[in-house]
Amino acid sequence: MDSAGWTMSDGAMGPAGSSMVAAADLADFRQVVRGCPDGRVSTRIEGAAVIRYTVLYPKTEGATFDHEYYRTSHIPMIASMMGVTDVEIDRAVDGPYLAAAHIRFDSLEAMRTALARLDGPTVGADIANYTNATPQMQISEIVA
C-alpha cells in the first residue's frame, strides 16, 4: 500500500481494503452464467468490451462532489495515465451515489494493465480536490 491508501492485488489497483476479482473467479462466473439452467446466454457482441471498471462515490451525510473538476481535471488525468480514451461519467439524479465513472476493457488483463499505470499518490492526492466521499470500486463482466 502506498501513502495515498491504494494497494495492488493480483495486478489490479484499488483502494486499501477493497477486494479485487481474481481471473479464476471471473472464469467461474462466466461458466455459471453461460450454463444457467434457464437457458440464459450472453447477448454481448463478439469483440466488444467485456469488463467494466466502475468508481462509485457514495452519498453520505456532508458529502460533497465537484462534478466540473471531476469531468475537466480528474478524469482526463486518470484517462491519460491509464491510456484510455472512453470514460463514462454519471451525475446522480437519485439513488445512493453522488457520481460514478465507468471504463470498459476488452479483458481483465487489459484492465489490470491500465490500472497498474496509475500513479497512486497523485491520484489519491487529487481526490480531495473534488470530493470528501470515499470512492468504491466495482469490477463487472458485461454479459448483455
PyMOL commands that set and color helices and strands:
alter all, ss='L'
color gray80, all
select helices_A, chain A and resi 23-34+67-82+108-116+120-127
alter helices_A, ss='H'
color red, helices_A
select strands_A, chain A and resi 6-9+12-15+51-58+87-91+97-105+136-141
alter strands_A, ss='S'
color yellow, strands_A
deselect
rebuild
show_as cartoon
